[in-house]
Amino acid sequence: MVGVDRKFIEHKLMTRPGAKEVKQKKRVQGGDRNRAINTEVAKLVEAGIMREAVFPTWIANPVMVRKHDGSWRMCIDISELNKACPKDCYPLLEIDQKVEFLQGFKLKCFLDAYKGYHHILMSREDEEKTAFYTDHGTFCYTKMSFGLKNVGATYQRLVNSILSNQIGRNIEVYVDDMVIKSPDEGRMLRDVEETFRMLEKCIKMLNALNLTMQPDA
């Protein structure tokens, strides 16, 4: 999870001046929930996505959601923090428009960035605002978390800036979904090479891209 250099982009929370900092009361988690929380946090700390928080002024609670396979998904109740952040009005195109722009191209190559949001750093001054309780202390995100307000706009701003010379011509992007569109196989190979070359300039995650090529129906 090397991700994007801070000089290209970072996620800022931009909490409103005077917003009241919220420290939630610690909730008691059951034994299996606690074990799942500790396992997930240890994994994310090792990956550099989280770190221990010291004297945080905002603290939330983890919320554990049971998945279909019986395991637990860890979410953080950051609703109060999100309320304190203004909306980022960076425009996102309607998904229907993006689908329409793919019409008439024989081949389409779908790129799926593995845990794309986690490749963008949090601004250092905002990291500890994402703090939450565990039985082993408080932890916070160093990388952009899925539940935070405006993360879609931040990611869209990044990919738009990287692929500005290609969007509409040979690629369509909707947040973390990218589709390369080409009229034939030879052109597709050149378009894929161009896309990887542009992404490589700032996103060190090419080994984490899932590539699926689909002919036009």
Sequence and secondary structure as in RCSB ss.txt:
>XXXX:A:sequence
MVGVDRKFIEHKLMTRPGAKEVKQKKRVQGGDRNRAINTEVAKLVEAGIMREAVFPTWIANPVMVRKHDGSWRMC
IDISELNKACPKDCYPLLEIDQKVEFLQGFKLKCFLDAYKGYHHILMSREDEEKTAFYTDHGTFCYTKMSFGLKN
VGATYQRLVNSILSNQIGRNIEVYVDDMVIKSPDEGRMLRDVEETFRMLEKCIKMLNALNLTMQPDA
>XXXX:A:secstr
  EE TTT  B     TT    B       HHHHHHHHHHHHHHHHTTSEEE SS S BB EEEEE TTS EEEE
E  HHHHHTS         HHHHHHTTTT SEEEEEEETTGGGGSBB GGGGGGG EEETTEEEEESB  TTSTT
HHHHHHHHHHHHTTTTBTTTEEEETTEEEEEESSHHHHHHHHHHHHHHHHTTEE GGGEEEEEEE  
